[in-house]
């Protein structure tokens, strides 16, 4: 069975902090070692330009984030680790998707709507200071995902809408040009912790309340001791669940350590002692990673080589072959192969295609069409992936495994997959499927 492709984007617009580590980096590195998963991690420097127009900051952030992920255990020889701008096929696919993306759908994107609402609240023009980059962000994100036909994309709840948009764009493209894209699914890990910052709000660069992941030891201690707490004195019982100090400790501690600290809160541990325990626990995990990080930051050329090598191999293996297929599909073809005959049969340039779609019953279907003629109609499937896998089998195995049974039912092996359209012979379907083998060759 083919590996499940999981794609994670990392925006290069800031310095990684403890919240990034606990909420994204640590779980993603652990997931990259799972069996049966092909992992893609990219530095989203195209996306960064939507928020950051300082070239030095983009460069510095790219270096810091790449070094952070490598120091935290990401293995570039076992995953795809690359910089978005090193894969120019992303930009080309972005344009192809732009030509099928509905503007009405983009109008409803959360980030764009929030920017418009803010302008209205400030009594400005709806689109004041809103760039086309912000408006088209969902299309670029879709290109990132669809270029590698990722099956799953880990996102926060605020990004789920973008995955739904990627599915919509993929379906529109597939409907027009044949079955080329897998429909991605969002992964939302409800167990991933959201860490409080220095002021108790969610740790975020937007609030300027972060604790840098690889802050020097003494700076880390100073930041931890600046976390806001209540006025309860040593000896007074404290509510662990309401404490930002405890929440941070829990994100780094074992179950046994967490239980012991919870009891210490009930017994009235002083805030200074609690913060010291938090500092020691975080530093115990981060210190060895900090050493690796500092060594990597001292060798930027090594990081550059890792990213370029990842992009080169990825383009050769995945991006370039898919774009050749997509260019052919939309009509960017070698003109020397164009027919000049007026004979309709000779002039026929459109190959048979699979079209995948979703019906009002919520089930996923596909059909095989040759020009304007419908050859094969599938039965319904519970997921787009199921339908897509069956299409892939038909392309790979061709018509040799097909059997035509009673009532026009069509079998692939032992499974009923659909039926022939009225007046269509099995031989026509076999011939159409053979075109896919020729095209692949």
Beta strands, then each sheet from edge to edge (+ up, - down):
strand 1: 4-11
strand 2: 37-44
strand 3: 80-83
strand 4: 152-154
strand 5: 185-187
strand 6: 353-358
strand 7: 364-370
strand 8: 373-378
strand 9: 402-404
strand 10: 409-412
strand 11: 415-420
sheet 1: 1+ 2+ 3+
sheet 2: 4+ 5+
sheet 3: 6+ 7- 8+ 11- 10+ 9-
end
